[in-house]
Amino acid sequence: MRIGLIGGGNIGKFLLQSININGLLPGSKIVGLYTRNEQTAGQLAAQFDTESFQNPQSMIQSAEIDVVIEAATIQVVKDYGADILASGKDLVLSSVGALADVDFYRQLEEICQKNCTKIYLPSGAIGGLDILKAAKSIGELESVSIVTRKPPAALPGAPADCEQVMFEGSAHEAIELFPKNINVSIILSLAGLGPDKTVVKIISDPAVRKNSHSIEAAGSFGKLSLVVENDPMPNNPRTSYLAALSVLAVLKNKDAVVKVG
């Protein structure tokens, strides 16, 4: 598998190290890289033996690339997601919050159907998605909610000295107000009842050092109660390690003969 990567941040560097250096995806290599900072792009290309592209379009048009990983921002997905899929390349999305826009989501679906391409969504920093998908398959998923608790430094405008509910409402509303913090609610909503029917609460808590997500769901299957407490990436406390690992897991499972879930 020949991979193109958009984004040279924490997740991008983790994937470059894991795939191109550590060989954790046998038979695959990140052969192309784009990141806005040209100096950083050149350094990463030299360090991880890949090609640096000057703009996303040139990478998208490259015949040497089969699949593109977006590890950048929601805006990058909106700017280039359609072009990637229309070019015949599959897309692995890290910034799943872009799909909270229902019209944009449907546009990408239509492009995929027309060009026989696929969008892969990593589970990110949470679990339980397999149960939600199973209940949703027969239309008997009744309710889904998530409570996200983070240190104040991770939430803009949060008080440093006391616990405070920063938001309570739908996943659709949450991603608009906290686009860099609440991708988990969108992936949860896509697996379940959708962004307008998924209830989200975001709490700033100075007593915690890690991000935690408490998921509740109910339906004909019974009840789901799941708590995930995420350790940060070893080299950057602002990024969940599980979020980076889930992107690698999607790539490993993409062409697997036997798939679980």
Backbone as CSV, one residue per row, in Angstrom:
resi,resn,N_x,N_y,N_z,CA_x,CA_y,CA_z,C_x,C_y,C_z
1,MET,0.849,-1.186,0.000,0.000,0.000,0.000,0.890,1.244,0.000
2,ARG,0.653,2.135,-0.956,1.425,3.374,-1.065,0.572,4.508,-0.503
3,ILE,1.087,5.166,0.511,0.292,6.085,1.316,0.762,7.524,1.142
4,GLY,-0.199,8.445,1.035,0.074,9.868,1.090,-0.417,10.399,2.425
5,LEU,0.307,11.324,3.013,-0.020,11.849,4.339,-0.136,13.363,4.294
6,ILE,-1.271,13.883,4.762,-1.438,15.326,4.922,-1.387,15.636,6.413
7,GLY,-0.354,16.337,6.828,-0.207,16.682,8.241,1.112,16.191,8.801
8,GLY,1.857,17.102,9.408,3.147,16.737,9.985,3.205,16.958,11.478
9,GLY,2.051,16.893,12.147,1.982,17.067,13.597,2.231,15.770,14.339
10,ASN,1.670,15.655,15.526,1.934,14.502,16.389,1.532,13.174,15.755
11,ILE,0.309,13.131,15.214,-0.158,11.883,14.617,0.620,11.576,13.341
12,GLY,0.873,12.606,12.532,1.641,12.402,11.305,3.025,11.846,11.581
13,LYS,3.719,12.415,12.553,5.065,11.941,12.896,5.027,10.518,13.441
14,PHE,3.997,10.216,14.242,3.842,8.853,14.767,3.683,7.848,13.630
15,LEU,2.870,8.193,12.634,2.654,7.284,11.507,3.913,7.124,10.662
16,LEU,4.630,8.209,10.436,5.885,8.129,9.679,6.883,7.218,10.387
17,GLN,7.008,7.372,11.694,7.925,6.534,12.462,7.479,5.074,12.455
18,SER,6.185,4.849,12.676,5.660,3.484,12.796,5.723,2.717,11.484
19,ILE,5.428,3.406,10.371,5.331,2.728,9.078,6.670,2.716,8.337
20,ASN,7.287,3.880,8.198,8.503,3.971,7.366,9.764,3.529,8.090
21,ILE,9.811,3.664,9.407,11.019,3.303,10.157,10.865,1.971,10.885
22,ASN,9.763,1.832,11.636,9.585,0.620,12.453,8.983,-0.551,11.687
23,GLY,8.446,-0.297,10.498,7.907,-1.384,9.677,6.676,-2.053,10.238
24,LEU,5.807,-1.294,10.927,4.632,-1.888,11.554,3.495,-2.164,10.582
25,LEU,3.673,-1.756,9.328,2.674,-2.038,8.297,3.403,-2.687,7.113
26,PRO,3.695,-3.982,7.214,4.505,-4.657,6.189,3.937,-4.478,4.779
27,GLY,4.825,-4.207,3.831,4.417,-4.031,2.450,3.860,-2.654,2.143
28,SER,3.909,-1.758,3.108,3.357,-0.413,2.927,4.399,0.642,3.269
29,LYS,4.208,1.830,2.693,5.108,2.934,2.972,4.396,4.263,2.718
30,ILE,4.696,5.261,3.554,4.231,6.620,3.291,5.185,7.206,2.258
31,VAL,4.710,7.317,1.023,5.585,7.731,-0.085,5.465,9.217,-0.393
32,GLY,4.444,9.885,0.207,4.250,11.306,-0.047,3.766,12.023,1.189
33,LEU,4.210,13.261,1.370,3.870,14.038,2.546,3.591,15.486,2.156
34,TYR,2.518,16.047,2.738,2.299,17.488,2.609,2.010,18.061,3.988
35,THR,2.696,19.128,4.340,2.371,19.927,5.516,2.656,21.383,5.186
36,ARG,1.908,22.289,5.789,1.971,23.701,5.385,3.351,24.325,5.583
37,ASN,4.051,23.925,6.610,5.379,24.472,6.874,6.407,23.769,5.989
38,GLU,6.911,24.478,4.988,7.816,23.856,4.017,9.106,23.366,4.663
39,GLN,9.606,24.094,5.642,10.836,23.670,6.313,10.611,22.370,7.072
40,THR,9.493,22.301,7.787,9.154,21.068,8.510,8.959,19.917,7.535
41,ALA,8.290,20.191,6.431,8.045,19.156,5.427,9.360,18.583,4.907
42,GLY,10.309,19.460,4.608,11.606,19.002,4.109,12.355,18.177,5.132
43,GLN,12.297,18.583,6.391,12.978,17.839,7.453,12.364,16.454,7.646
44,LEU,11.043,16.410,7.649,10.362,15.119,7.820,10.614,14.194,6.635
45,ALA,10.607,14.760,5.432,10.846,13.950,4.239,12.229,13.309,4.291
46,ALA,13.232,14.082,4.714,14.591,13.549,4.806,14.710,12.523,5.929
47,GLN,14.085,12.801,7.050,14.188,11.920,8.212,13.494,10.578,7.989
48,PHE,12.361,10.614,7.276,11.550,9.401,7.153,11.508,8.850,5.728
49,ASP,12.404,9.292,4.885,12.566,8.731,3.546,11.257,8.764,2.754
50,THR,10.724,9.960,2.572,9.514,10.118,1.776,9.644,11.371,0.926
51,GLU,8.679,11.588,0.041,8.711,12.755,-0.833,7.832,13.864,-0.264
52,SER,8.351,15.081,-0.256,7.595,16.239,0.201,6.942,16.931,-0.994
53,PHE,5.623,17.132,-0.915,4.881,17.826,-1.970,4.628,19.266,-1.549
54,GLN,4.657,20.180,-2.518,4.497,21.598,-2.225,3.046,21.996,-1.991
55,ASN,2.116,21.199,-2.468,0.702,21.480,-2.227,-0.082,20.171,-2.254
56,PRO,-1.246,20.133,-1.606,-2.031,18.902,-1.552,-2.462,18.394,-2.919
57,GLN,-2.784,19.302,-3.835,-3.272,18.877,-5.146,-2.243,18.032,-5.898
58,SER,-0.972,18.417,-5.816,0.053,17.647,-6.521,0.185,16.243,-5.936
59,MET,-0.016,16.128,-4.636,0.034,14.805,-4.023,-1.202,13.988,-4.404
60,ILE,-2.357,14.643,-4.411,-3.599,13.959,-4.770,-3.525,13.394,-6.192
61,GLN,-2.889,14.128,-7.080,-2.806,13.716,-8.482,-1.709,12.689,-8.751
62,SER,-0.890,12.395,-7.753,0.220,11.465,-7.945,-0.283,10.035,-8.163
63,ALA,0.200,9.418,-9.230,-0.183,8.031,-9.520,0.509,7.047,-8.591
64,GLU,1.462,7.532,-7.808,2.223,6.662,-6.913,1.505,6.410,-5.592
65,ILE,0.352,7.048,-5.380,-0.325,6.970,-4.086,-1.682,6.286,-4.230
66,ASP,-1.950,5.329,-3.314,-3.210,4.577,-3.339,-4.229,5.127,-2.350
67,VAL,-3.758,5.557,-1.197,-4.640,6.000,-0.117,-4.021,7.229,0.545
68,VAL,-4.874,8.161,0.972,-4.398,9.378,1.623,-4.897,9.402,3.063
69,ILE,-3.985,9.717,3.983,-4.349,9.919,5.384,-4.414,11.412,5.649
70,GLU,-5.533,11.873,6.180,-5.630,13.260,6.641,-5.364,13.263,8.138
71,ALA,-4.307,13.955,8.558,-3.974,14.104,9.980,-3.690,15.571,10.237
72,ALA,-4.643,16.414,9.852,-4.415,17.862,9.899,-5.568,18.566,10.621
73,THR,-6.534,19.076,9.870,-7.634,19.853,10.452,-8.938,19.585,9.705
74,ILE,-10.040,20.000,10.325,-11.349,19.895,9.689,-11.364,20.668,8.371
75,GLN,-10.742,21.835,8.351,-10.742,22.651,7.136,-10.025,21.950,5.997
76,VAL,-8.960,21.224,6.299,-8.249,20.466,5.261,-9.172,19.418,4.646
77,VAL,-9.968,18.761,5.484,-10.924,17.768,4.972,-11.920,18.427,4.033
78,LYS,-12.436,19.585,4.436,-13.426,20.277,3.614,-12.828,20.809,2.317
79,ASP,-11.553,21.192,2.369,-10.897,21.739,1.184,-10.485,20.664,0.179
80,TYR,-10.065,19.505,0.671,-9.438,18.517,-0.219,-10.062,17.121,-0.190
81,GLY,-10.983,16.866,0.737,-11.562,15.533,0.844,-12.236,15.068,-0.434
82,ALA,-13.037,15.938,-1.024,-13.755,15.575,-2.249,-12.787,15.270,-3.387
83,ASP,-11.744,16.071,-3.524,-10.767,15.867,-4.601,-10.010,14.548,-4.435
84,ILE,-9.683,14.213,-3.203,-8.970,12.953,-2.939,-9.816,11.771,-3.391
85,LEU,-11.070,11.764,-2.984,-11.958,10.644,-3.315,-12.277,10.598,-4.806
86,ALA,-12.432,11.760,-5.424,-12.724,11.816,-6.860,-11.538,11.352,-7.692
87,SER,-10.330,11.419,-7.124,-9.129,10.998,-7.852,-8.964,9.481,-7.876
88,GLY,-9.862,8.774,-7.184,-9.772,7.317,-7.129,-9.006,6.781,-5.937
89,LYS,-8.662,7.665,-5.000,-7.914,7.262,-3.820,-8.846,7.156,-2.611
90,ASP,-8.612,6.161,-1.774,-9.339,6.068,-0.518,-8.811,7.120,0.452
91,LEU,-9.618,7.437,1.474,-9.271,8.494,2.419,-9.453,8.003,3.850
92,VAL,-8.398,8.136,4.654,-8.470,7.859,6.088,-8.551,9.198,6.801
93,LEU,-9.659,9.428,7.508,-9.926,10.728,8.125,-9.569,10.721,9.601
94,SER,-8.722,11.647,9.991,-8.446,11.856,11.408,-9.394,12.915,11.984
95,SER,-9.649,13.970,11.229,-10.525,15.064,11.681,-11.973,14.755,11.306
96,VAL,-12.556,13.777,12.004,-13.899,13.304,11.651,-14.970,14.343,11.927
97,GLY,-14.630,15.405,12.667,-15.596,16.463,12.925,-16.116,17.118,11.661
98,ALA,-15.367,17.010,10.575,-15.822,17.571,9.299,-17.141,16.939,8.852
99,LEU,-17.393,15.713,9.274,-18.591,15.001,8.828,-19.829,15.355,9.640
100,ALA,-19.682,16.263,10.601,-20.867,16.763,11.310,-21.736,17.606,10.387
101,ASP,-21.140,18.121,9.328,-21.867,18.851,8.291,-22.570,17.826,7.401
102,VAL,-23.870,17.688,7.571,-24.629,16.631,6.901,-24.547,16.758,5.380
103,ASP,-24.628,17.969,4.866,-24.562,18.163,3.416,-23.199,17.740,2.863
104,PHE,-22.157,18.091,3.580,-20.806,17.714,3.161,-20.637,16.200,3.221
105,TYR,-21.153,15.587,4.265,-21.099,14.130,4.420,-21.762,13.435,3.228
106,ARG,-22.926,13.922,2.844,-23.649,13.317,1.722,-22.908,13.536,0.401
107,GLN,-22.282,14.708,0.269,-21.496,14.977,-0.933,-20.362,13.963,-1.073
108,LEU,-19.657,13.697,0.034,-18.566,12.725,-0.011,-19.078,11.317,-0.302
109,GLU,-20.227,10.982,0.256,-20.832,9.667,-0.021,-21.094,9.492,-1.514
110,GLU,-21.655,10.504,-2.140,-21.962,10.445,-3.571,-20.692,10.292,-4.402
111,ILE,-19.644,11.021,-4.015,-18.367,10.925,-4.737,-17.791,9.521,-4.602
112,CYS,-17.875,8.954,-3.412,-17.378,7.588,-3.195,-18.123,6.579,-4.068
113,GLN,-19.432,6.698,-4.120,-20.241,5.775,-4.917,-19.896,5.888,-6.395
114,LYS,-19.666,7.094,-6.860,-19.364,7.335,-8.271,-17.973,6.838,-8.654
115,ASN,-17.014,6.931,-7.717,-15.616,6.618,-8.034,-15.102,5.334,-7.390
116,CYS,-16.020,4.578,-6.737,-15.641,3.307,-6.079,-14.515,3.515,-5.068
117,THR,-14.601,4.598,-4.313,-13.619,4.874,-3.271,-14.290,4.789,-1.898
118,LYS,-13.468,4.772,-0.854,-13.998,4.610,0.504,-13.370,5.614,1.461
119,ILE,-14.150,5.941,2.510,-13.662,6.754,3.618,-13.531,5.850,4.836
120,TYR,-12.383,5.882,5.482,-12.143,5.094,6.682,-12.063,6.040,7.877
121,LEU,-12.843,5.735,8.925,-12.892,6.583,10.106,-12.319,5.838,11.306
122,PRO,-11.153,6.229,11.792,-10.594,5.602,12.995,-11.510,5.841,14.197
123,SER,-11.507,4.909,15.133,-12.353,5.040,16.324,-11.873,6.144,17.246
124,GLY,-10.637,6.612,17.047,-10.124,7.707,17.862,-9.885,7.283,19.292
125,ALA,-10.294,8.147,20.219,-9.959,7.945,21.627,-11.048,7.240,22.415
126,ILE,-11.997,6.583,21.735,-13.095,5.931,22.452,-13.292,4.495,21.968
127,GLY,-14.223,3.799,22.592,-14.577,2.432,22.206,-16.084,2.274,22.206
128,GLY,-16.546,1.040,22.023,-17.975,0.746,22.055,-18.704,0.944,20.749
129,LEU,-17.986,1.324,19.686,-18.648,1.622,18.418,-19.285,0.387,17.795
130,ASP,-18.677,-0.783,18.021,-19.232,-2.009,17.443,-20.625,-2.310,17.995
131,ILE,-20.838,-2.032,19.272,-22.155,-2.264,19.878,-23.190,-1.305,19.302
132,LEU,-22.802,-0.053,19.147,-23.734,0.929,18.583,-24.115,0.573,17.148
133,LYS,-23.142,0.170,16.349,-23.427,-0.195,14.959,-24.360,-1.401,14.894
134,ALA,-24.147,-2.371,15.787,-24.998,-3.565,15.798,-26.444,-3.196,16.134
135,ALA,-26.642,-2.364,17.156,-27.993,-1.955,17.547,-28.640,-1.084,16.476
136,LYS,-27.848,-0.232,15.844,-28.357,0.652,14.806,-28.810,-0.126,13.572
137,SER,-28.193,-1.278,13.326,-28.469,-2.037,12.102,-29.926,-2.477,11.995
138,ILE,-30.604,-2.606,13.122,-32.029,-2.969,13.080,-32.906,-1.832,13.602
139,GLY,-32.329,-0.647,13.733,-33.099,0.526,14.120,-33.589,0.526,15.550
140,GLU,-32.890,-0.192,16.427,-33.355,-0.293,17.806,-32.359,0.279,18.811
141,LEU,-31.646,1.305,18.384,-30.790,2.072,19.283,-31.581,3.289,19.739
142,GLU,-31.763,3.434,21.051,-32.679,4.450,21.568,-31.984,5.729,22.032
143,SER,-30.845,5.608,22.673,-30.182,6.802,23.193,-28.675,6.600,23.260
144,VAL,-27.928,7.684,23.024,-26.470,7.669,23.117,-26.017,8.989,23.720
145,SER,-25.137,8.917,24.710,-24.595,10.139,25.304,-23.127,9.933,25.658
146,ILE,-22.401,11.038,25.731,-20.993,10.995,26.106,-20.673,12.189,26.999
147,VAL,-19.969,11.920,28.090,-19.470,12.974,28.974,-17.952,12.982,28.852
148,THR,-17.410,14.084,28.377,-15.960,14.229,28.214,-15.432,15.149,29.310
149,ARG,-14.423,14.665,30.011,-13.820,15.429,31.105,-12.353,15.680,30.762
150,LYS,-11.952,16.966,30.778,-10.591,17.326,30.390,-9.991,18.326,31.369
151,PRO,-8.652,18.391,31.425,-8.003,19.449,32.211,-8.310,20.807,31.603
152,PRO,-8.334,21.871,32.423,-8.668,23.210,31.911,-7.798,23.656,30.745
153,ALA,-6.528,23.281,30.748,-5.625,23.721,29.679,-6.055,23.221,28.310
154,ALA,-6.858,22.167,28.278,-7.285,21.589,26.998,-8.536,22.238,26.439
155,LEU,-9.163,23.144,27.226,-10.433,23.735,26.800,-10.348,25.260,26.840
156,PRO,-10.509,25.925,25.710,-10.421,27.389,25.660,-11.437,28.051,26.586
157,GLY,-10.967,28.989,27.405,-11.863,29.738,28.275,-12.236,29.054,29.565
158,ALA,-11.681,27.879,29.846,-12.026,27.149,31.055,-11.337,27.761,32.278
159,PRO,-12.036,27.848,33.426,-11.392,28.366,34.646,-10.345,27.379,35.151
160,ALA,-9.259,27.904,35.680,-8.145,27.043,36.106,-8.330,26.472,37.510
161,ASP,-9.267,27.028,38.284,-9.326,26.667,39.701,-10.600,25.962,40.142
162,CYS,-11.513,25.665,39.218,-12.738,24.982,39.628,-13.317,24.170,38.468
163,GLU,-14.086,23.140,38.849,-14.758,22.324,37.836,-15.910,23.120,37.218
164,GLN,-16.059,22.978,35.893,-17.141,23.711,35.225,-17.622,22.957,33.998
165,VAL,-18.942,22.888,33.823,-19.525,22.330,32.607,-19.379,23.378,31.510
166,MET,-18.604,23.055,30.500,-18.324,23.995,29.423,-19.364,23.931,28.304
167,PHE,-20.030,22.772,28.219,-21.020,22.604,27.142,-21.938,21.438,27.478
168,GLU,-23.192,21.581,27.085,-24.142,20.464,27.141,-25.139,20.644,26.010
169,GLY,-25.215,19.679,25.133,-26.095,19.783,23.979,-25.823,18.653,23.011
170,SER,-26.045,18.897,21.720,-25.863,17.850,20.713,-24.419,17.792,20.233
171,ALA,-24.049,16.674,19.630,-22.713,16.527,19.056,-22.498,17.535,17.934
172,HIS,-23.557,17.828,17.190,-23.461,18.799,16.099,-23.042,20.168,16.636
173,GLU,-23.672,20.582,17.725,-23.339,21.870,18.333,-21.949,21.843,18.961
174,ALA,-21.584,20.709,19.547,-20.304,20.595,20.247,-19.119,20.781,19.307
175,ILE,-19.202,20.194,18.115,-18.054,20.272,17.200,-17.878,21.686,16.667
176,GLU,-18.970,22.464,16.600,-18.861,23.851,16.147,-18.158,24.720,17.188
177,LEU,-18.398,24.434,18.477,-17.823,25.242,19.547,-16.439,24.762,19.973
178,PHE,-16.194,23.447,19.852,-14.921,22.869,20.289,-14.339,21.983,19.181
179,PRO,-14.008,22.542,18.031,-13.591,21.728,16.879,-12.310,20.923,17.098
180,LYS,-11.453,21.358,18.020,-10.193,20.649,18.235,-10.252,19.693,19.422
181,ASN,-11.417,19.599,20.065,-11.478,18.842,21.306,-12.505,17.714,21.336
182,ILE,-13.417,17.672,20.385,-14.558,16.788,20.572,-14.849,15.910,19.354
183,ASN,-13.805,15.559,18.594,-13.978,14.614,17.487,-14.638,13.316,17.951
184,VAL,-14.383,12.926,19.199,-14.926,11.666,19.709,-16.445,11.642,19.657
185,SER,-17.087,12.789,19.880,-18.550,12.810,19.863,-19.091,12.601,18.460
186,ILE,-18.337,13.032,17.455,-18.789,12.866,16.078,-18.657,11.414,15.624
187,ILE,-17.536,10.779,15.924,-17.397,9.370,15.540,-18.436,8.519,16.272
188,LEU,-18.754,8.905,17.516,-19.798,8.203,18.275,-21.152,8.392,17.604
189,SER,-21.425,9.604,17.146,-22.715,9.882,16.517,-22.850,9.202,15.161
190,LEU,-21.757,9.099,14.418,-21.807,8.438,13.113,-22.059,6.939,13.257
191,ALA,-21.555,6.356,14.333,-21.797,4.934,14.582,-23.202,4.693,15.123
192,GLY,-23.789,5.745,15.716,-25.076,5.576,16.379,-26.217,6.363,15.782
193,LEU,-26.694,7.384,16.515,-27.941,8.067,16.181,-27.777,9.331,15.356
194,GLY,-26.550,9.697,15.027,-26.330,10.921,14.262,-25.988,12.084,15.181
195,PRO,-25.395,13.158,14.615,-24.905,14.269,15.432,-25.979,15.074,16.139
196,ASP,-27.206,15.069,15.635,-28.260,15.858,16.277,-28.917,15.130,17.443
197,LYS,-28.786,13.802,17.509,-29.439,13.018,18.561,-28.445,12.434,19.570
198,THR,-27.171,12.752,19.406,-26.163,12.297,20.356,-25.921,13.401,21.383
199,VAL,-26.131,13.086,22.656,-26.034,14.081,23.729,-24.597,14.160,24.235
200,VAL,-24.085,15.378,24.335,-22.693,15.604,24.718,-22.609,16.554,25.909
201,LYS,-21.766,16.212,26.856,-21.429,17.129,27.954,-19.915,17.213,28.036
202,ILE,-19.392,18.433,28.095,-17.947,18.657,28.196,-17.670,19.354,29.516
203,ILE,-16.797,18.753,30.321,-16.491,19.279,31.650,-15.013,19.606,31.756
204,SER,-14.727,20.791,32.242,-13.361,21.168,32.585,-13.146,20.849,34.065
205,ASP,-12.089,20.091,34.346,-11.853,19.628,35.716,-10.373,19.765,36.070
206,PRO,-10.025,20.706,36.956,-8.612,20.891,37.310,-8.022,19.721,38.098
207,ALA,-8.886,18.806,38.564,-8.398,17.674,39.345,-7.902,16.527,38.471
208,VAL,-8.152,16.592,37.168,-7.736,15.486,36.296,-6.520,15.883,35.474
209,ARG,-5.745,14.875,35.107,-4.558,15.091,34.277,-4.695,14.429,32.906
210,LYS,-5.713,13.596,32.755,-5.927,12.892,31.501,-7.337,13.166,30.992
211,ASN,-7.531,13.038,29.698,-8.872,13.124,29.122,-9.619,11.830,29.407
212,SER,-10.895,11.955,29.773,-11.716,10.760,29.964,-13.044,10.932,29.245
213,HIS,-13.597,9.810,28.789,-14.861,9.817,28.066,-15.765,8.739,28.659
214,SER,-16.942,9.144,29.132,-17.918,8.205,29.689,-19.089,8.096,28.715
215,ILE,-19.274,6.911,28.165,-20.282,6.685,27.131,-21.435,5.864,27.700
216,GLU,-22.661,6.303,27.444,-23.861,5.571,27.839,-24.735,5.384,26.600
217,ALA,-25.288,4.196,26.449,-26.209,3.928,25.337,-27.240,2.903,25.783
218,ALA,-28.409,2.959,25.166,-29.472,2.016,25.494,-30.268,1.690,24.238
219,GLY,-30.851,0.486,24.230,-31.661,0.045,23.100,-32.161,-1.356,23.341
220,SER,-32.618,-2.011,22.296,-33.160,-3.365,22.439,-32.101,-4.371,22.897
221,PHE,-30.835,-4.039,22.671,-29.731,-4.925,23.067,-29.502,-4.913,24.571
222,GLY,-29.973,-3.857,25.254,-29.713,-3.672,26.673,-29.095,-2.309,26.897
223,LYS,-28.064,-2.256,27.733,-27.403,-0.984,28.043,-25.890,-1.099,27.898
224,LEU,-25.291,-0.008,27.468,-23.839,0.089,27.382,-23.365,1.193,28.313
225,SER,-22.347,0.895,29.106,-21.699,1.885,29.957,-20.205,1.659,29.846
226,LEU,-19.498,2.663,29.360,-18.069,2.504,29.072,-17.324,3.777,29.448
227,VAL,-16.203,3.618,30.152,-15.344,4.739,30.504,-13.957,4.496,29.925
228,VAL,-13.471,5.477,29.169,-12.127,5.400,28.589,-11.310,6.564,29.129
229,GLU,-10.170,6.263,29.742,-9.255,7.295,30.230,-7.994,7.232,29.394
230,ASN,-7.709,8.314,28.685,-6.650,8.280,27.686,-5.322,8.814,28.204
231,ASP,-4.279,8.034,27.992,-2.931,8.544,28.211,-2.530,9.382,27.000
232,PRO,-1.763,10.447,27.204,-1.297,11.261,26.077,-0.172,10.563,25.332
233,MET,0.121,11.034,24.128,1.268,10.519,23.393,2.535,10.815,24.193
234,PRO,3.523,9.931,24.141,4.740,10.103,24.940,5.448,11.433,24.711
235,ASN,5.370,11.950,23.480,6.117,13.183,23.175,5.253,14.433,23.130
236,ASN,3.936,14.298,23.386,3.079,15.477,23.377,1.809,15.232,24.189
237,PRO,1.638,15.915,25.309,0.491,15.672,26.187,-0.842,16.131,25.628
238,ARG,-0.842,16.888,24.527,-2.086,17.421,23.977,-2.775,16.460,23.019
239,THR,-2.117,15.361,22.669,-2.700,14.404,21.727,-2.873,13.043,22.390
240,SER,-4.053,12.465,22.254,-4.317,11.146,22.814,-3.537,10.074,22.058
241,TYR,-2.858,9.222,22.801,-2.095,8.143,22.180,-3.030,7.179,21.453
242,LEU,-4.194,6.933,22.048,-5.151,6.004,21.437,-5.654,6.527,20.092
243,ALA,-5.776,7.847,19.952,-6.216,8.430,18.676,-5.216,8.111,17.573
244,ALA,-3.920,8.220,17.898,-2.884,7.904,16.909,-2.867,6.412,16.596
245,LEU,-2.988,5.588,17.629,-2.985,4.135,17.422,-4.165,3.682,16.566
246,SER,-5.307,4.360,16.704,-6.496,3.940,15.955,-6.341,4.182,14.461
247,VAL,-5.568,5.202,14.074,-5.302,5.430,12.648,-4.455,4.287,12.097
248,LEU,-3.440,3.897,12.839,-2.598,2.777,12.413,-3.412,1.489,12.324
249,ALA,-4.331,1.304,13.262,-5.173,0.105,13.256,-6.061,0.045,12.022
250,VAL,-6.601,1.202,11.600,-7.423,1.247,10.384,-6.618,0.801,9.178
251,LEU,-5.379,1.270,9.066,-4.529,0.899,7.936,-4.208,-0.597,7.949
252,LYS,-3.977,-1.130,9.139,-3.667,-2.562,9.243,-4.868,-3.418,8.843
253,ASN,-6.067,-2.936,9.162,-7.276,-3.708,8.900,-7.831,-3.500,7.495
254,LYS,-7.350,-2.448,6.811,-7.937,-2.039,5.541,-7.959,-3.169,4.512
255,ASP,-6.859,-3.849,4.361,-6.781,-4.913,3.360,-6.702,-6.318,3.973
256,ALA,-7.112,-6.413,5.233,-7.057,-7.702,5.926,-8.051,-8.694,5.314
257,VAL,-7.658,-9.949,5.269,-8.545,-11.002,4.738,-9.669,-11.276,5.736
258,VAL,-9.335,-11.293,7.013,-10.320,-11.498,8.069,-10.468,-10.191,8.845
259,LYS,-11.689,-9.661,8.929,-11.928,-8.408,9.626,-12.838,-8.631,10.831
260,VAL,-12.485,-8.014,11.939,-13.254,-8.136,13.171,-14.112,-6.897,13.347
261,GLY,-15.406,-7.064,13.591,-16.281,-5.928,13.828,-16.814,-5.289,12.558
